[in-house]
């Protein structure tokens, strides 16, 4: 059966509407047991890349992988809810560190996908549509509140198709480890919603919400409120 672009967009809208209506996000103040990433790709780097940091100039602190902030924190989260979100996670998509940077950066900076990272249809148009996030919906974000992308809360990190640097704890916001922020919708607002394209060596396929104002503005205007997660 041939699926037209309009049909794909309709499917995406139905999916996103269902997700946006779900508000039962399991907020918990209890720490999950600390669990090592025993079977994750993080522990298998030395198989393909015995000298993982070869070709990487160590210009940042030891907090970062290979002392390069672009590669994210050296240690991934081990406490709830972040351990569930980032396990399993192969930050370099099967590449060594230098190969990863060579593929995904230009002049030292990450390049980002066209069409705001939405999946592209066979007709070469992004699969997205307007959806309304309803009161009580929980969403989250890895990154600055001056950005304009959010996801359904607790979506797996690989499904977001964002770089490992989004996991860096901001020195200005130490109370938000791994730059992770959770929000509750307190006033309905419209977003562009659709499936996420693969990028940065990650599979994507999650759902993203592109907001028409940045997150900080949505908070100030009373559409979102911050949720305090006790995961530190």
C-alpha positions as CSV (number, residue, x, y, z in Angstrom):
1,X,0.0,0.0,0.0
2,X,1.3,3.4,-0.9
3,X,1.2,5.8,2.0
4,X,1.0,9.4,0.9
5,X,2.6,12.3,2.6
6,X,-0.7,13.5,4.0
7,X,-1.4,10.0,5.3
8,X,2.0,9.9,7.0
9,X,1.4,13.3,8.6
10,X,-2.0,12.1,9.9
11,X,-0.4,9.0,11.4
12,X,2.2,11.2,13.1
13,X,-0.4,13.5,14.5
14,X,-2.5,10.7,15.9
15,X,0.7,9.3,17.6
16,X,1.7,12.6,19.0
17,X,-1.8,13.4,20.2
18,X,-1.9,10.1,22.2
19,X,1.4,10.8,23.7
20,X,0.6,14.4,24.6
21,X,-2.6,13.3,26.4
22,X,-0.7,10.9,28.6
23,X,0.1,12.5,31.9
24,X,1.0,9.6,34.2
25,X,4.7,10.3,34.5
26,X,6.1,8.3,37.5
27,X,7.7,11.0,39.6
28,X,9.6,9.5,42.5
29,X,11.8,10.9,45.2
30,X,13.4,7.5,45.8
31,X,16.7,6.5,44.3
32,X,16.8,3.4,42.3
33,X,19.5,1.0,43.1
34,X,22.8,2.0,41.6
35,X,23.3,-0.3,38.6
36,X,26.5,-0.4,36.6
37,X,26.1,-0.2,32.8
38,X,27.4,-3.8,32.7
39,X,26.2,-4.7,29.2
40,X,26.2,-1.3,27.6
41,X,28.2,-0.3,24.6
42,X,30.0,2.2,26.9
43,X,32.0,-0.7,28.3
44,X,32.8,-2.2,25.0
45,X,34.8,0.7,23.5
46,X,38.1,-1.0,24.2
47,X,37.2,-3.9,21.9
48,X,37.1,-1.8,18.8
49,X,39.1,1.2,20.1
50,X,41.8,0.1,22.5
51,X,43.0,3.7,22.6
52,X,39.6,5.4,22.6
53,X,41.0,8.9,23.0
54,X,43.6,8.7,20.2
55,X,43.5,11.8,18.1
56,X,41.5,13.8,20.7
57,X,43.3,16.9,22.1
58,X,42.5,17.0,25.9
59,X,41.4,20.6,26.3
60,X,38.7,20.3,29.0
61,X,38.5,19.0,32.5
62,X,38.6,15.3,33.4
63,X,34.8,15.4,33.9
64,X,34.5,15.0,30.1
65,X,35.1,11.9,28.0
66,X,38.6,12.2,26.6
67,X,38.6,15.6,28.3
68,X,36.6,16.9,25.4
69,X,33.3,18.6,26.3
70,X,31.8,17.7,22.9
71,X,31.9,14.0,23.9
72,X,29.8,14.3,27.0
73,X,30.5,13.4,30.6
74,X,33.0,10.6,31.3
75,X,30.5,8.8,33.5
76,X,26.9,8.3,32.5
77,X,24.0,8.6,35.1
78,X,23.5,5.7,37.5
79,X,20.5,6.9,39.5
80,X,16.8,7.0,38.6
81,X,15.3,8.3,36.4
82,X,18.4,9.1,34.3
83,X,19.9,5.6,34.4
84,X,16.7,4.3,32.7
85,X,16.8,7.0,30.1
86,X,20.5,6.5,29.1
87,X,20.8,2.7,29.4
88,X,21.6,1.3,26.9
89,X,23.4,4.1,25.1
90,X,26.3,3.9,22.6
91,X,27.3,7.6,22.6
92,X,29.5,7.2,19.5
93,X,27.2,5.0,17.5
94,X,29.8,2.3,17.0
95,X,32.7,4.6,16.1
96,X,35.8,5.6,18.0
97,X,35.8,9.1,19.5
98,X,37.9,10.8,16.8
99,X,35.8,9.1,14.0
100,X,32.7,10.3,15.7
101,X,33.9,13.9,15.8
102,X,35.1,13.7,12.2
103,X,31.7,12.6,11.0
104,X,29.4,14.9,13.0
105,X,31.4,18.2,13.4
106,X,32.5,20.9,11.1
107,X,35.2,23.4,12.2
108,X,35.0,21.8,15.7
109,X,31.3,22.3,16.2
110,X,28.4,19.8,15.8
111,X,26.3,20.1,12.7
112,X,22.5,19.5,13.2
113,X,20.0,17.9,10.9
114,X,17.9,19.7,8.4
115,X,14.1,20.1,8.9
116,X,14.6,20.4,12.7
117,X,15.4,16.7,12.9
118,X,12.0,15.5,11.8
119,X,11.7,12.3,9.7
120,X,11.5,13.0,6.0
121,X,8.8,11.3,4.0
122,X,9.2,9.6,0.6
123,X,7.9,12.9,-0.9
124,X,10.9,14.7,0.8
125,X,8.9,16.7,3.3
126,X,9.2,16.5,7.1
127,X,6.6,14.4,8.8
128,X,5.1,16.8,11.4
129,X,2.0,18.6,12.4
130,X,0.5,20.8,15.0
131,X,-0.5,19.2,18.3
132,X,-1.7,20.7,21.6
133,X,0.0,19.6,24.8
134,X,-2.7,19.3,27.4
135,X,-2.6,20.3,31.1
136,X,-0.9,17.7,33.2
137,X,1.3,16.4,30.5
138,X,5.0,15.8,31.5
139,X,7.7,16.6,29.1
140,X,11.5,16.9,29.5
141,X,14.6,18.2,27.9
142,X,18.4,17.7,28.0
143,X,19.9,21.1,27.4
144,X,19.5,24.8,28.0
145,X,16.1,26.3,28.7
146,X,16.8,28.7,25.8
147,X,16.2,25.8,23.4
148,X,12.9,24.9,21.8
149,X,12.7,21.1,21.7
150,X,11.1,18.9,24.3
151,X,10.2,15.2,24.4
152,X,7.7,13.0,26.2
153,X,9.1,12.6,29.7
154,X,11.6,9.7,30.1
155,X,12.0,9.0,26.4
156,X,15.2,7.0,25.9
157,X,18.2,9.1,25.1
158,X,19.0,7.2,21.8
159,X,15.5,7.9,20.5
160,X,16.2,11.7,20.8
161,X,19.1,11.6,18.4
162,X,21.0,14.4,20.1
163,X,24.8,14.6,20.8
164,X,26.5,13.3,24.0
165,X,27.3,16.9,24.9
166,X,23.7,17.5,25.9
167,X,24.4,15.3,28.9
168,X,27.0,17.8,30.3
169,X,26.0,19.3,33.6
170,X,26.0,23.1,33.2
171,X,28.4,24.8,35.6
172,X,25.7,27.5,36.1
173,X,23.0,25.0,36.9
174,X,24.6,22.3,39.2
175,X,21.2,21.4,40.7
176,X,20.3,19.9,37.3
177,X,22.7,17.0,36.8
178,X,23.3,16.0,33.2
179,X,21.4,19.1,32.1
180,X,18.1,17.2,32.6
181,X,14.9,19.2,33.1
182,X,11.4,18.0,33.5
183,X,8.3,20.1,33.1
184,X,4.6,19.9,33.6
185,X,2.2,21.5,31.3
186,X,0.0,23.9,33.3
187,X,-1.6,25.7,30.4
188,X,-2.3,24.1,26.9
189,X,-0.1,25.2,24.1
190,X,0.6,24.2,20.5
191,X,3.8,22.5,19.3
192,X,5.0,21.0,16.1
193,X,5.1,17.3,16.8
194,X,6.5,14.3,14.8
195,X,8.9,11.5,14.7
196,X,12.7,12.0,15.1
197,X,15.1,11.1,12.3
198,X,18.3,9.1,13.0
199,X,21.3,11.4,13.6
200,X,24.5,11.5,15.6
201,X,24.8,7.8,15.3
202,X,21.6,7.3,17.2
203,X,18.4,5.5,15.9
204,X,16.0,8.3,16.7
205,X,12.4,7.2,16.1
206,X,11.1,8.9,19.3
207,X,8.7,11.8,19.3
208,X,9.8,15.4,19.5
209,X,7.9,18.6,20.2
210,X,9.2,21.8,18.6
211,X,7.9,24.8,20.5
212,X,7.2,28.1,19.0
213,X,8.9,29.9,21.9
214,X,11.9,28.8,23.9
215,X,11.4,26.9,27.1
216,X,12.3,29.8,29.3
217,X,9.6,31.9,27.7
218,X,7.0,29.2,28.1
219,X,7.9,29.0,31.8
220,X,7.7,32.8,32.3
221,X,4.4,32.9,30.4
222,X,2.8,30.2,32.6
223,X,2.6,27.4,30.1
224,X,5.2,25.1,31.8
225,X,6.4,24.7,35.3
226,X,9.6,23.0,36.4
227,X,9.3,19.6,38.2
228,X,11.8,19.0,41.0
229,X,13.2,15.5,40.6
230,X,15.3,14.1,43.5
231,X,17.7,12.1,41.5
232,X,21.0,13.5,42.8
